[in-house]
């Protein structure tokens, strides 16, 4: 029996961890035990608790309740708290996901205690070192014994950096989750009526990346872009608490008068909104992929993306935070080249990850 300490802290990580936790309970319960540690990075109930409830993730054994503050302060507090937990639990592996401060802190804490680290979504690169996420993922990859890549491009990125040992192409755990929950979400179409929209007759928008929310010019561009889009079609904008605070701080709230701003939504509600949108406008890596899984055109309000396959397949356009480019991309979405390709595996990434952890122990 091997013991895995899974560290999560943000919405995308809850979703990814759900696939692996389900694989452990369904097929590996006699070989693997899991301890779930929630850093608390997303502390709002609608950003955190509801995901555990809906996705069937075991309740965390530990909730460190660490959120807010500058990157260094947050990461430092997480590192200190995680070190204590890992010393108590003594896991065989620390399993980390993605590119958040929780990911970085867990990788550092485990490495300094000589506990093996396995990184899900290893090898992703935006090649933009101004992004905190880029720093986090590069450091996490350097500290990981197992590099669990979602795509061939991720494997190539690692090879270019001289990382070839412990590298495995496993597919994308978010694709596993999308397949599992798509039918369940389809039974909740009443959500659209509740927001006053019809299927394929609205744009869904999200915004949370620091490069956009912390830059008044970038956030203003996105706000005015969404306002322009809303002149021609309804825009539903589940707004991250931090994004809302920044919009208010920069005096941009009135500009969103034509946009339907709503509270953060649950995972299943988000899936319904994604699947039925005409177009999705986002800066989220996870939402970009979910748009691709559900074959919904996506406009990404960044100048680069880690998920280059969505762009090369013609389902995703990079607009940056420029309002005019955003509006033009949405208006032209029916003319995009869209290929029917599946670069993210076959829906068995979670099982493959557990198999690798067992065989590497």
Secondary structure, DSSP 4 states (H G I P E B T S, - for coil): -EEEEEEE-SHHHHHHHHHHHHHHHHH-TTTEEEEEEE--SS-SGGGTHHHHHHHTPPPPSEE-----S-HHHHHHHHHHHHHHHHHHH--SEEEEETTSHHHHHHHHHHHHTT-EEEEETTT-----TTSHHHHHHHHHHHH-SEEEESSHHHHHHHHHTT--TTEEE---HHHHHHHHHHHHHHTTTHHHHHTT--TTSEEEE----HHHHT-HHHHHHHHHHHHHHTTTSEEEEE--HHHHHHHHHTT-GGGGTTSEEE----HHHHHHHHHH-SEEEE--HHHHHHHHHTT-EEEESSS--S-HHHHHTTSEEE-TT-HHHHHHHHHTGGGS------TT-SS-HHHHHHHHHHHT-
